Amino acid sequence: MSKAGEIIIVEDDADDRSFFETVVRELSVSNELVWFDNTDEAYNYLMETTKSIFIIFSDVNLPGRNGLEFKLKIDTTPKLRKKSIPFVFYSTQVNQRDVNDAYINMTVQGFFKKGSDHEESKTLLKTIFDYWRLSKHPNTQ
């Protein structure tokens, strides 16, 4: 189950990173995973890379610029906005204020709370990957 492009993950928690990677590999997603601990490094990578990006997963609570600020910066950067990269928040803590902010002030394609166990996480990630694998959008190959 794959579609061309890298999967960008902005996550600063090592345990969450390991868990995410385990679940993704169990789902037989063969896309390269590109990890960032903070949004500034992820933003710089997105500005410089010529590689295709399949999807961006970002935590909300991150050091420095948080996930919401990161998405807003992507949306206000014409070069990145034009790439139309699917972007979902994938966070341990989800509050309604952040969800409202994401959908009202940004072009976010999903806001998900991390699963509470392995099977729940696997089902959630499978659903997200299946949706974006089948979806047509401006950067569809």
ABEGO torsion letter per residue (X at the ends): XBBBEBBBBBBABAAAAAAAAAAAAAAGBABBBBBBABAAAAAAAAAABABBBABBBBBABBBEBBAAAAAAAAAABAAAAAAGBBBBBBBABBBAAAAAAAAAABBBAEBBBBBABAAAAAAAAAAAAAAAAABBBAABX
